[in-house]
C-alpha cells in the first residue's frame, strides 16, 4: 500500500510501483550480432513464449451466521444496478494490445518499443528513396572507387577504421545481389555521400513504409506472417533484393523483413542511431514488421541483420532504381487509443504489458441485478455502527475467520473531528467492513459487481468514459474528500468516487491465501492510472488497515 500522502503532481511510474504487482521479464536476446544485454536499443528475442495463466479473483466462501441485532436507522442511498453482461477486463482492440496479449516476451522493454513512438502528424517534403536495399555489388563498387578515401567520412567516424564490411568473406552474406550487411552507420553514411544521396530520416522511412495511409505494416493493416517470411530465407540469411516484391504498387521493396535498415536519425542514447524494419534473424513479423517500431543501435555496430538503403531530396529527374515518396502532412508513430495514451505515461513501471493488459483478459460475464451504495461509507455511518457494537457486541456480525480479541475501531479514530463526519471511513480492515455491512443489512460487493457498477455494459476505461479528466476526481495527495462530492465523476449508474477518494474492500479473495481484492483509486494515487475501472491492485491481507482504504456496501435486489 502507499505509505503516506504523496505530492500533488505524482511521478506516475513511482506511484505505480507502490501497489501494482509486477512480473519483470528478462527476454533472451537471440538475434545475431545484436547489442549486449545492457546496450541501448537491445532488440527483442527471435522466439516467443506462450501466454501465461491469468490471475482471477475468487469469490470468498460465505459463512452461515445468526441474524444480526437490530441496527440504528441509516440513510439509505442505494443505487439499482440492473442485471446485464459485464464486459470485464481490458477491451482495447489495438494491434499493440493484441501483441502484448499474444506473446509472453512482448512486454517490458518490448512494450516500450511499441509505446515510445507517440502518435503525431508531421510535415514531410517529397523525396526519392531506393527501391531496394544497397547490395554487396553496389557496396563493392564504392569500396573500389572511394573506400580508401576519407572524403566521404562522417566527422564523428571513429579513427583508424575503414569501411570494409565485417562479413565480406562469408558466403552466407557476400553474394552480389544480397543486401550488404556487417556495415555500421558510418559505413552507410559514407556510401550514401559517395553515391550523391543520403540516409533517410526515420520519419521518411516510416512515410515510405506506410504507403500514403495509416497502415501498420508495409502491406496493409493486418500482419501477413507468410509475407514477412517471404522477404528473406528464414533463419538462413538475407534474400537477394531483386527477388522481393514492392510492398505496394510503385513503392519500395523489402521494408518489412529482409534486413533492418540504418536511418539518419539519432537514437535516444548518445552514440546510437535508429534502425527501422524487421530482419531475417527475428520473428514474429506481427511485431518486427510494424512500420512505427524503432530499434536504436550503437552507431558503430556491425551486425548480420542490419543494412541500409538511401534517400535523396526530390529535386530533378527521378534517378534509376529509386521511387518517389509524395510526403505531405503524414500521421506517424504508434497507435492512438485511450488506454495506450495512459500506458505511455507509465513506462517507468517494469513490465507494463503484464500489469495493465495480460492480467485482464477481455471477457463477458453475467451479473445479476443488485443494489449498491451510491457513496462510500462515511465516518458518521461507521460511528453509528461502533455504538451498536459497544451496546450489543459483534458476535452476530463477525466473520468466522475474524481474529479473536479484535475490535472494530479504525486506526486514528480518536483524532477525528465532527467536521470529518462526511469523509469516508478509513483505517478499517476487511473484517471491519464485513461486520458493518452485516449490521447494515447489506454485504460487500463482489469484484464483478464493483466493476459493473463502475462501467456498466460498456467497455469504457473510466467511470465517466474513455478520456481522463482530473476535474472529475479528488485532488491527489490532500486526503479524502466528502463522500457526496464530485458528481461529475459518477459512473453510468450514478455511483460516486469509484476512481478516486479511497480504495474499497470487495467480498472476493485475490488468491489462495485469502488476500482480498481492493478496487478503485484513492487520494494517495494517480487516478489516471488507478482509476482504470478494470484494474485491481495486489490485494491486501484482510487484517491490514490502511489510511487510503475504505468500503461501500451492496445488497441483493
ABEGO torsion letter per residue (X at the ends): XBBEBBBABBBAAAAAAAABBBBBBBBBBABBGBBBAABBGBBBBABBBBBBBBBBBBBBBBBBBBBBBBBBBBBBBBBBBBBBBBBBEBABABAAAAAAAABAABBEAAAAAAAABBBBBBBBBBBBBBABBBBAAAAAAAAAAAAABAAABBAABBBGBBABBAAAABAAAABAABBBBGBBAAAAAAAAAAAGBBBBBAAAAAAAAAGGBABABAAEABBBAAAAAAABBBGAEBBBAAABBBABBGBBBGAAAABBBBBABBBABBGBBBBBEBBAABOBAAAAABAABBBBBBAABBBAABBBBBBBBBBEBBBBGBBBBAEEBBBBEBBBBAAAAAAAAAAABBGAAAAAAAABBBBBBBBBBBBBBABBBBAAAAAAAAAAAAAAEAAAABBAABBBGBBABBBGAAABBAAAAABBBBGBBAAAAAAAAAAAGBBBBBAAAAAAAAAEABABABAAEABBBAAABBBBGAEBBBAABGAAABBAAGBBGAABGBBBBBABBABAAGBBBBBEBBAABBAAAAABAABBBAEBBAABBBAABBBBBBBBX
